[in-house]
């Protein structure tokens, strides 16, 4: 992160040093027209009333008075020169330029301001720009009258040679293009992340950055010609403020979503949050009302004029309150730290800029355009890293919950399977030892009764049929008992039982060759043997019933501390995942038993036809 930040700062300085065009050094004097009645003659007579102008100065209050600037422009060359005087601020109500030579006004410009149509400007530029022609070996006194209502500002005044001015415009657009490109990449990535993850925090972050970018570009005069006549019913000077209000709104929404994703606000906090959202919309509606009031001659009173700054500042203050609230209440201290670190340069820039306006500190690079760019990009980078960290934490938590859920389900299934196997064993024993013995006793009694009847000369054909039926019932009970749980599994082990299963199935399916191979000589654990038996039985039955195979191979091998059960055939083959979705209860049972054994199941369709199932279990026997 430190390395990236250093590279970022270096790039901005590189752009600035390579492409920045320096305006000519001039000495500017200023005086405030407290009664708004100064004339050029009175200004010429009050030359000592002017003070040296070093930095922009803001004066907060209502109905501020005009300021006058005085610059002496000299041409020491032997040929005439053309200069351009730029007042570096687009959103001023009134700017007038007067050229005075030998105490006489030789040129007076039209009034230029944000209300002045762009298409009617003599010099097409978002800032007030005035061409000045200088004869050889001559000098002029330039007076500039500046007026801005509510918050007056004396912006920087720059004197350019014409080629340098145009080159500076090219460089300025290039630098801002790089700045906008970085942010647009971030915005696009945020939107894409939102579309994939469906989490609002990424959408709100992208909108926050987008509104800030639009505001910054408009504040620097970009797109001025497009909204010169207003935008959506707003005064052109309020267009940038409209996007600033949107930026504040999305900042508030983003902070809430970023710092309190699963936190339920207390009633008073929720009330304040909703009030600030309402104030954001109130501030934006005031921008429309300002134009409506001006066009209908409705005066805006002093108390009414305070509505906008109150509605503007309250959501900003509350957003920072939420950050500190989250930090000190330990709701999400890491996210709060990311936000505070990211916002620090912007807050510092805003505070120092206003301190500089009052001449309390000297001007330096951080308080210029480069400082604003670096501060905001730093904020975006830190917040992006914070979002990435948040995503990582949430993903880990989600994976942990899924793992806990899976373990819980596995535990339930394991217990259920254990009970099922116990019940199978109990039922198999009941059928074999209970019902089977009862049938044998009944058979013996019927045979004895049949012998007695034969001795008496009574034909016992019906008894013979009944005895034959009992033999069939006993055989079915024995087969059913073995299918539920082979009685030999616990006694003789899995290899013996699978051999018996293969032999019995081979007798019933003479058209299919069923082979069994194993190198296991020791008895496996009972639960492992039971699960392997049911998996093998299900796979063999599936191959017999559905594959159309003529050869089925079953292998149970022990190698390298691993047990492998392989069931393969030469049938038509199938897709395991597709079949399990089509109501494959048997396959689902296989998958569950494999999961219970912590085994790996591989299903491969063989090139020559058929399918191979391989279950690999790490088991030290």
PESULPE-V580842 format. One line per field, one symbol per residue. psi: psi as a letter, one per 30 degrees, with the letter a starting at -180 (. if undefined). burial: # if it has 16 or more other C-alpha atoms within 10 Angstrom, else .. Layout:
psi->???
burial->???
This chain:
psi->eeeeeeeeeeeeeeeeeefkkklkklkkllkkieghgkleeeeefhfffklkkelkkkjkakilllkkkkkkkkjflglllklkkkjikfikekkkkkkkkhgkjfkkllkkaffkkeffkejjleljkkkkkklkhllkkkkkkkkkldjkkjlkkkkkkeeeeeeeeeeeeeefeeeeeeeeeeeeeeeeeeeefhkfeeeeeeeeeeeeeeeeeefggkgeffgegljhglkeffeeeefeeeeeefeeeeeeeefhegkjkleeeeeeeeeeeeeeeeeefeeeeeeeeefghjkjleeeffeeeefeeeeeeeeeeeeeeeeffheieeeeeeeeeefeeeeeeeeeeeeefggfllklefgaeeeeeeeeeeeeeeeeeeeeeeeeeeeeeeeeeeeeeeeeeeeeeeeeeeeeeeeeeeeeeeeefdeeeeeeeeeeeeeeeeeeeeeggkkheeeeeeeeeeeeeeeeeeeeeeeejkffeeefleeeeeeeeeeeeeefiffkjkkkkkgkflklkeeeeeeeeeeeeeeeeeeeeffglfkkkkkjljkhgkkkjkjllhaflljeeeeffhhieeeeeeeeeeeeghlkkkjkkkefkakkkkjkkjjj.
burial->........#..##.##..###.#....######....#.#..##.....#..######.....########.###.....#.##################....#.....#####..#..#...########.##..############..####.#####..##..#..##..##..##..##.##.###.##.....#######################.##.####...###########################............#..##.##.###.######................#..######.###.######...##########.##.##..#..###.##.....#..##..###############.##..#...................#..##..#...#..##.###.##..##..#...#..##..##........#..#...#..#...#..##..##.####.##..###.##..##..#......#.#.#......##....############..##..############....############.#..........##.#####.##.#.#.###....##########..
